[in-house]
């Protein structure tokens, strides 16, 4: 049996569309919605649905990792699909991920292929290698924009492709994990709050324990993307994302490496602040607001001690 865990936080109509796609294309699965104290109307569709759904309502936003842990621990499935509310399941995709896990005891997790609403593969949201200091530097200092820079340092976004294969980190918007793997790894690390890098950390721990993770391109899910960022200020997003990025390096690579990453991040944020004076790099903000968001995030992250493991 497959249990599907959806963490909701002010996702609006996207949540209903996600659930309806599962009802139509993943019959027989247990659907668990964990709501992190949403203040919008995203749960009102529950009043008119006849579907058998399990709903957990938190009184506060406890974070993505903690909410997912609540969901999978109360679920019944031997396979757990963590699915973002801004996705829609296509026919046969859940079954294909489940059969991938059941066919090979060495495969502990599997991710599907994310496509845009028009059906185009989303390379920016699919398969990625685990983070390295070089890739952080290339991203934050714009080294990846230099055409002939060394590929060993340039961050890589792997082309999704059409062939199933073992990977480091599939898209967290659609990640199925064996219950036994979650129990062995201890679930998500709830210190990654409110979101970001908890999925990378889980995949890293699965791989460290000898488990394999498969990318399954035949399991396709429509992904709208960006809903969490649209509900946060740019400064809050930057501070949350990069603090958790530093936490990941501290946990898996030690304090010295985390300190190096923090310096790179702060420098990169200041650089973006300077560029934003002429051209706003924060989508939807004016030049001044964009520059201020990057500047304030850089200052606050710079004052933090290296984030504890």
C-alpha positions as a printed NumPy array, in Angstrom:
array([[  0.   ,   0.   ,   0.   ],
       [  1.119,   3.54 ,  -0.772],
       [  0.498,   6.449,   1.577],
       [  0.739,   9.933,   0.056],
       [  1.755,  12.773,   2.366],
       [  0.937,  16.342,   1.327],
       [  2.122,  19.199,   3.529],
       [ -0.082,  22.239,   2.985],
       [  0.676,  25.834,   3.849],
       [ -1.537,  28.397,   2.163],
       [ -1.385,  26.626,  -1.19 ],
       [ -4.796,  27.835,  -2.337],
       [ -6.519,  25.969,  -5.161],
       [ -3.35 ,  24.005,  -5.888],
       [ -4.08 ,  21.606,  -3.025],
       [ -7.524,  20.688,  -4.339],
       [ -6.137,  20.14 ,  -7.843],
       [ -3.415,  17.886,  -6.407],
       [ -5.891,  15.806,  -4.403],
       [ -8.312,  15.489,  -7.32 ],
       [ -5.494,  14.232,  -9.545],
       [ -4.682,  11.57 ,  -6.974],
       [ -8.306,  10.521,  -6.647],
       [ -8.479,  10.09 , -10.411],
       [ -5.04 ,   8.595, -11.058],
       [ -3.886,   6.866,  -7.863],
       [ -6.901,   4.933,  -6.656],
       [ -6.406,   2.827,  -3.54 ],
       [ -3.708,   5.02 ,  -2.019],
       [ -4.029,   6.574,   1.408],
       [ -3.971,  10.379,   1.175],
       [ -2.77 ,  12.299,   4.232],
       [ -2.899,  16.102,   4.309],
       [ -0.866,  17.808,   7.023],
       [ -1.824,  21.462,   7.296],
       [  0.671,  23.877,   8.828],
       [ -1.825,  26.418,  10.193],
       [ -2.918,  27.762,   6.818],
       [ -4.834,  31.021,   6.862],
       [ -6.167,  30.893,   3.311],
       [ -9.055,  28.923,   1.818],
       [ -6.987,  25.945,   0.681],
       [ -8.871,  23.475,   2.921],
       [-12.429,  24.588,   2.13 ],
       [-12.783,  21.946,  -0.591],
       [-12.796,  19.308,   2.17 ],
       [-16.35 ,  20.339,   3.009],
       [-17.613,  19.183,  -0.384],
       [-15.412,  16.198,  -1.166],
       [-16.497,  12.63 ,  -0.63 ],
       [-12.998,  11.245,  -0.832],
       [-11.587,   9.359,   2.144],
       [ -8.835,  11.712,   3.29 ],
       [ -6.855,  11.891,   6.52 ],
       [ -6.282,  15.478,   7.63 ],
       [ -3.979,  16.665,  10.399],
       [ -4.33 ,  20.327,  11.363],
       [ -1.414,  21.896,  13.19 ],
       [ -2.047,  24.941,  15.359],
       [  1.181,  26.538,  14.116],
       [  3.588,  26.201,  11.229],
       [  5.924,  23.517,  12.547],
       [  7.963,  23.365,   9.359],
       [  7.995,  21.12 ,   6.3  ],
       [ 10.184,  18.398,   7.808],
       [  8.221,  18.063,  11.047],
       [  4.897,  18.042,   9.195],
       [  6.082,  15.292,   6.857],
       [  7.248,  13.27 ,   9.849],
       [  3.817,  13.574,  11.443],
       [  2.221,  12.416,   8.223],
       [  4.288,   9.35 ,   7.444],
       [  4.368,   8.146,  11.052],
       [  0.581,   8.063,  11.289],
       [  0.155,   6.561,   7.816],
       [ -0.246,   2.887,   6.97 ],
       [  1.679,   2.418,   3.721],
       [  4.845,   0.431,   3.176],
       [  5.783,   3.034,   0.565],
       [  5.464,   6.726,   1.403],
       [  5.116,   9.334,  -1.347],
       [  5.967,  12.871,  -0.25 ],
       [  4.146,  15.108,  -2.701],
       [  4.032,  18.889,  -2.854],
       [  0.594,  20.482,  -3.183],
       [  1.677,  22.281,  -6.368],
       [  1.886,  18.965,  -8.234],
       [ -0.669,  16.894, -10.121],
       [ -0.334,  13.149, -10.572],
       [ -0.612,  11.633, -14.043],
       [ -2.052,   8.172, -14.614],
       [  0.115,   5.247, -13.564],
       [  2.883,   7.359, -12.039],
       [  2.366,   6.406,  -8.398],
       [  2.135,   2.723,  -9.283],
       [  5.382,   2.931, -11.294],
       [  7.288,   4.482,  -8.388],
       [  5.904,   1.846,  -6.016],
       [  6.829,  -1.025,  -8.341],
       [ 10.346,   0.407,  -8.645],
       [ 10.779,   0.193,  -4.877],
       [  9.238,  -3.258,  -4.532],
       [ 11.274,  -4.752,  -7.393],
       [ 14.678,  -4.149,  -5.782],
       [ 15.387,  -4.294,  -2.044],
       [ 18.48 ,  -2.134,  -2.586],
       [ 16.398,   0.791,  -3.842],
       [ 15.211,   2.795,  -0.844],
       [ 13.705,   5.79 ,  -2.615],
       [ 12.547,   6.899,  -6.048],
       [ 11.581,  10.164,  -7.684],
       [  9.484,  10.896, -10.728],
       [  9.845,  13.296, -13.619],
       [  8.439,  16.791, -13.137],
       [  6.898,  18.468, -16.154],
       [  5.377,  21.888, -16.653],
       [  1.618,  22.275, -17.194],
       [  2.413,  22.318, -20.929],
       [  4.258,  18.991, -20.626],
       [  7.846,  20.239, -20.897],
       [ 10.474,  18.635, -18.592],
       [ 11.572,  20.922, -15.751],
       [ 15.335,  20.488, -15.606],
       [ 15.715,  23.027, -12.783],
       [ 13.472,  20.948, -10.515],
       [ 14.51 ,  17.404, -11.361],
       [ 17.789,  15.574, -10.7  ],
       [ 20.77 ,  17.177,  -8.939],
       [ 24.015,  15.968,  -7.401],
       [ 24.683,  16.552,  -3.721],
       [ 25.935,  20.069,  -2.91 ],
       [ 29.655,  20.811,  -2.811],
       [ 31.588,  23.918,  -1.815],
       [ 32.637,  24.396,  -5.44 ],
       [ 29.075,  24.343,  -6.662],
       [ 27.975,  26.819,  -3.988],
       [ 30.799,  29.14 ,  -5.046],
       [ 29.91 ,  28.799,  -8.727],
       [ 26.283,  29.649,  -8.011],
       [ 26.772,  32.456,  -5.504],
       [ 29.693,  34.137,  -7.296],
       [ 28.258,  33.712, -10.816],
       [ 31.135,  31.481, -11.868],
       [ 28.656,  29.238, -13.668],
       [ 27.926,  32.157, -15.98 ],
       [ 31.46 ,  32.031, -17.342],
       [ 31.133,  29.841, -20.41 ],
       [ 34.4  ,  27.924, -20.277],
       [ 34.803,  27.652, -16.517],
       [ 35.874,  24.259, -15.167],
       [ 32.954,  21.787, -15.029],
       [ 34.377,  20.435, -11.777],
       [ 33.455,  23.713, -10.117],
       [ 30.473,  24.762, -12.162],
       [ 27.204,  23.589, -10.511],
       [ 25.483,  20.9  , -12.52 ],
       [ 21.784,  20.533, -13.134],
       [ 21.553,  17.132, -14.701],
       [ 19.316,  16.737, -17.708],
       [ 16.319,  14.656, -16.589],
       [ 16.615,  12.343, -19.586],
       [ 14.468,   9.371, -20.531],
       [ 16.453,   6.575, -18.874],
       [ 15.874,   5.358, -15.324],
       [ 19.06 ,   5.509, -13.271],
       [ 20.516,   5.834,  -9.78 ],
       [ 20.903,   9.447,  -8.638],
       [ 21.873,  11.48 ,  -5.583],
       [ 18.867,  13.699,  -5.232],
       [ 15.647,  13.551,  -7.27 ],
       [ 13.038,  16.275,  -7.078],
       [ 11.727,  16.566,  -3.526],
       [  8.358,  17.727,  -4.855],
       [  7.754,  14.057,  -5.673],
       [  9.784,  11.588,  -3.625],
       [  8.708,   8.061,  -2.649],
       [ 10.578,   6.358,   0.188],
       [ 10.215,   2.912,   1.704],
       [  8.872,   3.001,   5.249],
       [ 11.754,   0.811,   6.367],
       [ 14.19 ,   3.373,   4.938],
       [ 12.488,   6.202,   6.799],
       [ 12.593,   4.209,  10.007],
       [ 16.265,   3.407,   9.482],
       [ 17.18 ,   7.015,   8.694],
       [ 14.934,   8.476,  11.383],
       [ 12.769,  10.448,   8.976],
       [ 13.365,  14.087,   8.138],
       [ 15.663,  16.194,  10.314],
       [ 13.336,  18.749,  11.882],
       [ 16.124,  21.248,  12.544],
       [ 15.808,  22.28 ,   8.885],
       [ 13.085,  24.901,   9.349],
       [ 10.814,  26.106,   7.936],
       [ 11.88 ,  24.399,   4.694],
       [ 14.73 ,  23.695,   2.245],
       [ 17.555,  21.154,   2.435],
       [ 15.619,  18.69 ,   4.615],
       [ 15.123,  16.598,   1.477],
       [ 18.791,  16.825,   0.48 ],
       [ 19.766,  15.751,   3.985],
       [ 17.404,  12.759,   3.91 ],
       [ 18.722,  11.591,   0.539],
       [ 22.295,  12.009,   1.766],
       [ 21.612,   9.86 ,   4.837],
       [ 19.896,   7.218,   2.736],
       [ 22.911,   7.028,   0.436],
       [ 25.305,   7.013,   3.411],
       [ 23.511,   3.929,   4.759],
       [ 23.924,   2.093,   1.464],
       [ 20.471,   2.703,   0.037],
       [ 20.042,   3.531,  -3.648],
       [ 17.803,   6.265,  -5.044],
       [ 16.275,   5.909,  -8.509],
       [ 15.095,   8.476, -10.99 ],
       [ 12.053,   7.093, -12.823],
       [ 11.223,   9.275, -15.856],
       [  8.114,   7.284, -16.7  ],
       [  6.48 ,   8.46 , -13.463],
       [  5.352,  11.908, -14.54 ],
       [  3.892,  14.663, -12.379],
       [  2.795,  18.141, -13.408],
       [  4.611,  20.697, -11.276],
       [  3.532,  24.319, -11.038],
       [  6.411,  25.385,  -8.781],
       [  7.251,  28.432,  -6.712],
       [  4.193,  28.52 ,  -4.473],
       [  6.17 ,  28.596,  -1.2  ],
       [  8.368,  31.461,  -2.335],
       [  5.324,  33.435,  -3.47 ],
       [  4.037,  33.367,   0.116],
       [  7.256,  34.571,   1.745],
       [  9.22 ,  37.777,   1.515],
       [ 12.454,  37.574,  -0.444],
       [ 14.48 ,  38.322,   2.685],
       [ 12.777,  35.562,   4.683],
       [ 13.348,  33.103,   1.858],
       [ 17.02 ,  34.014,   1.512],
       [ 17.662,  33.695,   5.24 ],
       [ 15.816,  30.369,   5.522],
       [ 17.364,  28.833,   2.417],
       [ 20.964,  29.81 ,   3.105],
       [ 20.831,  29.116,   6.85 ],
       [ 19.693,  25.585,   6.062],
       [ 22.326,  25.325,   3.345],
       [ 25.014,  26.111,   5.909],
       [ 23.393,  23.691,   8.364],
       [ 23.599,  20.927,   5.755],
       [ 27.337,  21.482,   5.256],
       [ 27.943,  21.615,   9.003],
       [ 26.105,  18.336,   9.492],
       [ 27.711,  16.403,   6.644],
       [ 31.087,  18.099,   6.14 ],
       [ 32.005,  19.702,   9.46 ],
       [ 32.361,  23.133,  10.997],
       [ 35.301,  24.292,   8.895],
       [ 33.519,  23.583,   5.631],
       [ 30.34 ,  25.22 ,   6.916],
       [ 32.346,  28.353,   7.762],
       [ 33.716,  28.451,   4.197],
       [ 30.224,  28.085,   2.765],
       [ 28.923,  30.876,   4.995],
       [ 31.62 ,  33.273,   3.757],
       [ 30.8  ,  32.414,   0.144],
       [ 27.074,  32.866,   0.737],
       [ 27.49 ,  36.239,   2.441],
       [ 29.804,  37.478,  -0.314],
       [ 27.376,  36.285,  -2.954],
       [ 24.44 ,  38.035,  -1.287],
       [ 26.346,  41.297,  -1.033],
       [ 27.259,  40.923,  -4.711],
       [ 23.597,  40.475,  -5.613],
       [ 22.712,  43.511,  -3.547],
       [ 25.191,  45.617,  -5.517],
       [ 23.936,  44.329,  -8.868],
       [ 20.337,  44.984,  -7.827],
       [ 21.053,  48.701,  -7.581],
       [ 21.188,  48.65 , -11.39 ],
       [ 19.12 ,  45.557, -12.13 ],
       [ 16.794,  43.953,  -9.55 ],
       [ 17.658,  40.266,  -9.113],
       [ 14.734,  39.591,  -6.77 ],
       [ 11.727,  38.928,  -8.992],
       [  8.882,  41.337,  -8.468],
       [ 10.832,  43.88 ,  -6.432],
       [ 12.121,  47.314,  -7.316],
       [ 15.848,  47.92 ,  -7.541],
       [ 15.971,  49.436,  -4.066],
       [ 13.843,  46.712,  -2.47 ],
       [ 15.831,  43.979,  -4.176],
       [ 19.137,  45.485,  -3.046],
       [ 17.826,  45.838,   0.5  ],
       [ 16.564,  42.228,   0.661],
       [ 19.943,  40.791,  -0.358],
       [ 21.854,  43.236,   1.855],
       [ 19.82 ,  42.502,   4.991],
       [ 19.973,  38.739,   4.398],
       [ 23.758,  38.942,   4.005],
       [ 24.156,  40.91 ,   7.22 ],
       [ 21.943,  38.598,   9.276],
       [ 23.485,  35.4  ,   7.957],
       [ 26.95 ,  36.869,   8.496],
       [ 26.187,  37.478,  12.178],
       [ 24.997,  33.92 ,  12.79 ],
       [ 27.383,  31.372,  14.259],
       [ 27.939,  28.419,  11.938],
       [ 24.591,  26.712,  12.16 ],
       [ 24.588,  23.789,  14.57 ],
       [ 24.273,  20.293,  13.197]])
